[in-house]
């Protein structure tokens, strides 16, 4: 079955950087459209960025200019490079597959915690 495992979260000071990784298995990764979401305590989960199999990327407004999503199909891994972190970036970050080829899918990892201190 499809598994997504996030890593790379942690505690960082405001202005710092983190790189999150999401390792996928059980899917044809090169055909998978991927996304990063986040959820802050007491808030709804929100989309951070997406990357398609064709390496087309989109970003939430809060992520533009600070975050970069990328993928390495040889490693079955998607990344989220986060720079200039702010305390409001604190939350649990989740990896998601929303398409495999032409089929809609909805697979999630368990998340990795990011805490940004002021």
C-alpha positions in Angstrom: 0.0 0.0 0.0 1.0 3.6 -0.3 3.1 5.0 2.5 4.3 8.5 3.0 6.9 9.2 5.7 7.8 12.8 6.6 11.0 13.9 8.3 13.1 17.0 8.9 10.9 18.9 11.3 12.2 20.4 14.5 12.6 23.5 16.6 14.2 26.5 14.9 14.5 30.2 15.7 12.6 32.8 13.7 14.5 33.6 10.5 16.0 30.1 10.4 15.5 27.3 7.8 14.4 23.7 7.7 14.1 21.2 4.9 11.3 18.7 5.2 11.4 15.4 3.3 8.7 13.0 2.4 9.6 9.5 1.3 7.0 7.6 -0.7 6.6 3.9 -1.2 3.9 1.7 -2.8 3.2 4.2 -5.6 4.5 5.1 -9.0 6.2 8.1 -7.6 7.2 9.6 -11.0 3.5 9.8 -11.9 2.4 11.1 -8.5 1.3 14.7 -7.9 2.4 15.7 -4.5 1.5 18.4 -1.9 2.6 19.7 1.4 -0.1 20.8 3.9 0.2 22.2 7.4 -2.0 22.4 10.4 -1.4 24.8 13.3 -3.0 24.0 16.8 -6.7 24.9 16.7 -6.7 25.7 13.0 -7.7 23.9 9.9 -5.2 22.1 7.7 -4.1 24.4 4.9 -2.3 23.8 1.6 1.3 25.0 1.5 2.6 23.9 -1.9 2.1 21.4 -4.7 4.3 19.8 -7.3 3.1 17.7 -10.2 4.7 14.8 -12.0 5.6 17.3 -14.6 7.3 19.4 -12.0 4.8 22.2 -12.1 4.7 24.0 -8.8 2.2 26.1 -6.9 2.4 27.9 -3.6 0.1 29.4 -1.0 0.6 33.2 -0.7 2.3 32.8 2.6 4.8 30.4 1.1 5.8 32.4 -1.9 9.4 33.6 -1.8 10.2 31.7 1.3 9.4 28.0 0.6 10.5 25.8 -2.2 8.9 22.4 -3.1 11.0 20.0 -5.1 11.1 16.3 -5.9 13.7 13.6 -6.6 12.1 10.8 -8.5 15.2 8.7 -8.1 14.8 8.8 -4.4 10.9 8.7 -4.4 11.1 11.8 -2.2 9.5 15.3 -2.2 11.1 18.1 -0.3 10.0 21.4 1.2 12.7 23.9 1.8 11.6 26.5 4.2 13.5 29.7 4.7 13.0 32.9 6.7 10.7 31.0 9.1 8.2 32.8 11.3 6.5 31.8 14.5 3.2 31.6 12.5 4.8 28.8 10.4 4.6 26.6 13.5 2.5 23.5 13.0 2.4 19.9 11.8 3.4 19.5 8.2 1.9 16.7 6.1 2.8 15.2 2.8 0.0 14.3 0.4 -0.5 12.5 -2.9 -3.5 13.9 -4.7 -3.1 12.3 -8.1 -1.4 9.2 -9.5 -1.4 9.5 -13.3 -4.9 10.5 -14.2 -6.5 9.0 -11.1 -7.5 11.2 -8.2 -6.0 9.8 -4.9 -5.8 11.1 -1.4 -2.9 9.6 0.6 -1.4 11.2 3.7 1.6 10.9 5.9 1.6 11.2 9.6 3.2 14.5 9.7 6.3 16.2 11.1 6.3 18.9 13.7 7.8 22.3 13.0 8.1 24.8 15.8 9.5 28.3 15.2 10.4 30.3 18.3 10.4 34.0 18.4 
